Amino acid sequence: MSDSKTEIENVLQPGKTYRVDAAKFSEARAALLAILPTVAPGLTQKEMSAAMRAALPLDRFPGSTSGWWMKSAQLDLEAKGVVIREQSKPLRWHRA
C-alpha cells in the first residue's frame, strides 16, 4: 500500500479537511461516480452501499471498509459540488 495521502473535505464540517490514503480514496471516488446516476432521484444510502460493495475489490476493501470509503467519497464530492443530496425521505444522492 502507498504512503501517499490526499486531503478530503466533509460537507457537514465546512473548512475541515482529513488526510486519507490517496490510492484507496481515488479508487472509491471513481467507483462512487460510476454508480451514481446523473439525474434525480438518485440512490439511497443503502443502494449506494450495496453498489460500492459490488464495485470495490474485497482484497483492498474487506468487510465494512467499503462503506467507510463510500461515505468519505460521498461527503467530499458533495462538499465540492460534484454530488447532490436530494432533500427526500429517504435521502438520495446523484451526480451534479
C-alpha positions in Angstrom: 0.0 0.0 0.0 1.1 3.5 -0.8 2.1 6.0 1.9 0.7 8.8 -0.3 -2.1 10.9 1.3 -4.7 13.2 -0.1 -6.8 15.8 1.7 -10.6 15.4 1.6 -13.4 17.6 2.7 -16.7 17.0 4.5 -19.8 18.9 3.5 -21.1 18.5 7.1 -17.9 20.2 8.6 -17.0 23.1 6.3 -13.4 24.2 6.4 -12.2 21.0 7.9 -10.1 18.5 5.9 -8.9 15.0 6.5 -5.8 13.1 5.2 -6.5 9.7 3.8 -4.8 7.1 1.6 -4.7 8.6 -1.9 -4.9 5.4 -3.8 -7.8 4.0 -1.9 -9.7 7.3 -2.0 -9.2 7.6 -5.7 -10.5 4.1 -6.2 -13.5 4.7 -4.0 -14.2 8.1 -5.6 -14.1 6.6 -9.1 -16.4 3.7 -8.1 -18.9 6.1 -6.5 -19.0 8.3 -9.5 -19.5 5.3 -11.8 -22.5 4.0 -9.8 -24.3 7.4 -9.1 -26.9 8.4 -11.7 -26.7 11.8 -13.3 -30.4 12.7 -12.6 -32.7 12.7 -9.6 -34.0 10.9 -7.7 -30.6 9.1 -7.3 -29.6 6.4 -4.9 -30.3 5.9 -1.3 -27.6 5.2 1.3 -28.5 1.5 1.3 -28.4 1.3 -2.5 -25.0 3.1 -2.7 -23.5 0.8 0.0 -24.6 -2.3 -1.9 -23.3 -1.0 -5.2 -20.0 0.0 -3.7 -19.5 -3.4 -2.1 -20.0 -4.9 -5.6 -17.8 -2.3 -7.3 -14.7 -2.4 -4.9 -12.3 -5.3 -4.7 -12.7 -7.3 -1.5 -9.0 -7.8 -1.0 -8.5 -3.9 -0.8 -11.8 -3.1 0.9 -12.6 -6.0 3.2 -15.7 -6.2 5.4 -17.4 -2.9 6.1 -14.5 -0.7 4.9 -16.2 -0.2 1.5 -18.9 1.7 3.4 -16.4 4.0 5.1 -14.7 4.8 1.9 -18.0 5.3 0.1 -19.2 7.8 2.8 -15.8 9.6 2.7 -16.0 10.0 -1.1 -19.7 11.0 -1.0 -19.1 13.7 1.6 -16.0 15.0 -0.2 -17.8 15.1 -3.6 -20.8 16.7 -2.0 -18.5 19.4 -0.5 -17.0 20.1 -3.9 -20.5 20.3 -5.6 -19.9 17.1 -7.7 -22.6 15.2 -5.9 -26.1 16.5 -4.9 -28.0 15.4 -1.8 -31.8 15.4 -2.5 -33.9 16.6 0.4 -36.1 13.5 0.3 -37.1 10.7 2.7 -35.0 8.6 2.5 -32.1 10.8 1.4 -30.9 10.2 -2.1 -27.7 11.3 -4.0 -26.9 11.8 -7.6 -24.2 13.5 -9.7 -24.5 17.2 -10.4 
